[in-house]
Amino acid sequence: MNRTPVIFGLLSINILMFLVLRQSPEAWIQNLALWPVGATPEHHQLLIGSNFRLWQLLTYGFLHGSLMHLLLNMYALWLFGRVLEVHMGSQRFLAFYLTCIVGSALFHLLVQQVMLVQGVTAQPVIGASGGTFGLLMAFAYLFPDSRLYLLIPPMPVKAKWFVVGYGVVELVFGVTGTASGIAHFAHLGGMLTAYLLLRYWIASA
């Protein structure tokens, strides 16, 4: 019996959407990627004819721009998600994951509005990273002393310290504009959403 049907379904949808995106990328990106609110073509040439729509708060999390982008996110989804789905139950896990994607998008858009006022270039966002960063936070919150084995550097580290370190790096990169082209604040938004949701669930139990 499959104990993680949601993980199987999410992996399947993401892979299917990646294949579909290859066929007519412009149309899918224009309609389903997360576009800035109130941005105009002067902020970025890609914004010509494209606008923010409410459903993009969710749909952007199922699009990926490259095979490596897809593989990294799907690996994280499988690695942490299969443990969390068994722990939470499938229904609650699905609600948790989708909430992290939406929360990640809202936090990214909020920060992006500040950046637009400052004249920073805007661009659309795609990828499941907001959701997978939420899963990483949840794993570290629920299993803080579990050891994750890193490739670089090749050493084990407790989940709680890995998340703290990763969060600091994302914040520094986001504030300084390092590694441009990566939605660092979307990652942080996914982690923040996961933390707040878990705190709420535990307090309400």
C-alpha positions as CSV (number, residue, x, y, z in Angstrom):
1,M,0.0,0.0,0.0
2,N,1.3,3.4,-1.0
3,R,1.7,5.5,2.2
4,T,2.6,8.7,0.3
5,P,0.0,9.2,-2.5
6,V,0.3,13.0,-2.3
7,I,4.0,12.8,-2.9
8,F,3.4,10.6,-5.9
9,G,0.8,12.9,-7.2
10,L,2.8,16.1,-6.8
11,L,5.9,14.5,-8.5
12,S,3.7,13.4,-11.4
13,I,2.1,16.8,-11.8
14,N,5.4,18.6,-11.7
15,I,7.0,16.3,-14.3
16,L,3.9,16.5,-16.5
17,M,3.9,20.3,-16.4
18,F,7.6,20.4,-17.2
19,L,7.0,18.3,-20.3
20,V,4.0,20.5,-21.3
21,L,6.0,23.7,-20.7
22,R,8.6,22.5,-23.2
23,Q,5.9,22.7,-26.0
24,S,4.8,26.3,-25.7
25,P,6.7,28.0,-22.9
26,E,5.7,31.6,-23.5
27,A,2.0,30.9,-23.2
28,W,2.4,28.9,-20.0
29,I,4.8,31.4,-18.4
30,Q,2.6,34.3,-19.2
31,N,-0.5,32.7,-17.6
32,L,0.9,30.5,-14.8
33,A,4.2,32.1,-13.6
34,L,4.1,34.4,-10.6
35,W,4.2,37.9,-12.1
36,P,4.8,41.1,-10.1
37,V,1.7,43.1,-9.0
38,G,1.5,46.5,-10.7
39,A,4.7,46.2,-12.6
40,T,5.0,47.6,-16.1
41,P,7.3,46.8,-19.1
42,E,9.7,49.5,-17.9
43,H,10.5,47.2,-15.0
44,H,11.4,44.3,-17.3
45,Q,10.9,43.6,-21.0
46,L,9.3,40.3,-20.1
47,L,6.4,42.1,-18.6
48,I,5.0,43.2,-22.0
49,G,1.5,41.7,-22.2
50,S,1.8,39.8,-18.9
51,N,-0.1,40.6,-15.7
52,F,-0.5,39.2,-12.2
53,R,-3.5,36.9,-11.8
54,L,-4.7,35.4,-8.5
55,W,-4.3,31.8,-9.5
56,Q,-0.6,32.4,-10.1
57,L,-0.1,32.3,-6.3
58,L,-0.3,28.5,-6.7
59,T,0.4,27.6,-10.3
60,Y,3.9,29.1,-10.3
61,G,4.9,26.3,-8.0
62,F,4.4,23.6,-10.6
63,L,6.5,25.2,-13.4
64,H,10.3,24.7,-13.8
65,G,12.6,26.3,-16.2
66,S,15.2,23.6,-16.6
67,L,15.7,19.9,-16.0
68,M,18.2,20.6,-13.1
69,H,15.7,23.0,-11.6
70,L,13.0,20.3,-11.7
71,L,15.3,17.6,-10.4
72,L,16.6,19.5,-7.4
73,N,13.1,20.5,-6.3
74,M,11.6,17.1,-6.9
75,Y,14.4,15.5,-4.9
76,A,13.8,17.8,-1.9
77,L,10.0,17.1,-2.3
78,W,10.6,13.4,-2.2
79,L,13.3,13.5,0.5
80,F,11.4,15.5,3.1
81,G,7.9,15.1,1.9
82,R,7.6,11.3,2.2
83,V,8.6,11.5,5.9
84,L,6.2,14.4,6.5
85,E,3.2,12.9,4.7
86,V,3.5,9.8,6.8
87,H,3.8,11.9,10.0
88,M,1.0,14.4,9.2
89,G,-1.3,12.3,7.1
90,S,-1.9,12.8,3.4
91,Q,-4.7,15.4,3.7
92,R,-3.0,17.7,6.2
93,F,0.3,17.3,4.3
94,L,-1.2,18.4,1.0
95,A,-2.8,21.4,2.7
96,F,0.5,22.2,4.4
97,Y,2.5,22.0,1.1
98,L,0.1,24.1,-0.9
99,T,-0.1,26.7,1.9
100,C,3.7,27.0,1.8
101,I,3.6,27.7,-1.9
102,V,1.0,30.4,-1.5
103,G,2.7,31.9,1.5
104,S,6.0,31.9,-0.3
105,A,4.4,33.8,-3.2
106,L,2.8,36.4,-1.0
107,F,6.0,37.1,0.9
108,H,7.9,37.4,-2.4
109,L,5.4,39.8,-3.8
110,L,5.5,41.9,-0.7
111,V,9.2,42.2,-0.8
112,Q,9.1,42.8,-4.6
113,Q,6.8,45.8,-4.2
114,V,9.4,47.4,-2.0
115,M,12.1,46.6,-4.5
116,L,10.1,48.0,-7.4
117,V,9.7,51.3,-5.6
118,Q,13.5,51.4,-5.3
119,G,13.8,50.8,-9.1
120,V,15.0,47.2,-8.9
121,T,14.2,45.1,-12.0
122,A,11.2,42.8,-11.7
123,Q,10.9,39.3,-13.2
124,P,8.4,36.4,-13.0
125,V,9.0,33.5,-10.6
126,I,8.5,29.8,-11.2
127,G,9.4,26.6,-9.3
128,A,8.4,24.5,-6.3
129,S,11.2,26.0,-4.1
130,G,8.7,27.8,-1.8
131,G,7.0,24.6,-1.1
132,T,10.2,22.5,-0.7
133,F,11.8,25.1,1.6
134,G,8.6,24.9,3.7
135,L,9.1,21.1,3.9
136,L,12.7,21.6,5.0
137,M,11.5,23.9,7.8
138,A,8.8,21.4,8.8
139,F,11.3,18.5,8.9
140,A,13.7,20.5,11.0
141,Y,10.9,21.7,13.3
142,L,9.5,18.2,13.9
143,F,12.7,16.2,13.8
144,P,15.4,18.8,14.9
145,D,18.1,16.4,15.8
146,S,17.8,14.3,12.7
147,R,21.1,14.3,10.8
148,L,21.4,15.5,7.2
149,Y,24.4,14.4,5.2
150,L,25.8,17.2,3.1
151,L,27.8,16.8,-0.1
152,I,29.5,20.2,0.3
153,P,31.1,20.0,2.8
154,P,30.9,16.2,3.1
155,M,29.7,16.1,6.7
156,P,26.6,15.4,8.8
157,V,24.7,18.2,10.4
158,K,21.6,18.3,12.6
159,A,18.4,19.4,10.7
160,K,17.8,22.4,13.0
161,W,21.3,23.9,12.4
162,F,21.0,23.2,8.7
163,V,17.8,25.2,8.5
164,V,19.2,28.1,10.5
165,G,22.3,28.3,8.4
166,Y,20.4,28.0,5.1
167,G,17.9,30.7,6.3
168,V,20.7,33.1,7.1
169,V,22.4,32.5,3.7
170,E,19.1,33.1,1.9
171,L,18.5,36.3,3.8
172,V,22.0,37.6,3.1
173,F,21.8,36.7,-0.6
174,G,18.3,38.3,-0.8
175,V,19.4,41.6,0.8
176,T,22.7,41.9,-1.0
177,G,21.3,40.7,-4.4
178,T,23.9,37.9,-4.5
179,A,23.1,35.0,-6.9
180,S,20.6,37.1,-8.8
181,G,17.9,35.3,-10.7
182,I,17.0,33.2,-7.6
183,A,13.9,34.2,-5.6
184,H,15.6,34.1,-2.2
185,F,12.7,35.9,-0.5
186,A,10.3,33.3,-1.9
187,H,12.4,30.6,-0.2
188,L,12.3,32.5,3.0
189,G,8.6,33.0,2.6
190,G,8.1,29.3,2.3
191,M,10.1,28.7,5.5
192,L,8.3,31.4,7.4
193,T,4.9,30.1,6.3
194,A,5.8,26.6,7.4
195,Y,7.0,27.8,10.8
196,L,3.8,29.9,11.5
197,L,1.5,27.1,10.3
198,L,3.2,24.5,12.5
199,R,3.1,26.8,15.5
200,Y,-0.6,27.3,14.9
201,W,-1.4,23.6,14.5
202,I,0.5,22.7,17.7
203,A,-1.1,25.5,19.7
204,S,-4.6,24.5,18.5
205,A,-4.0,20.8,19.2
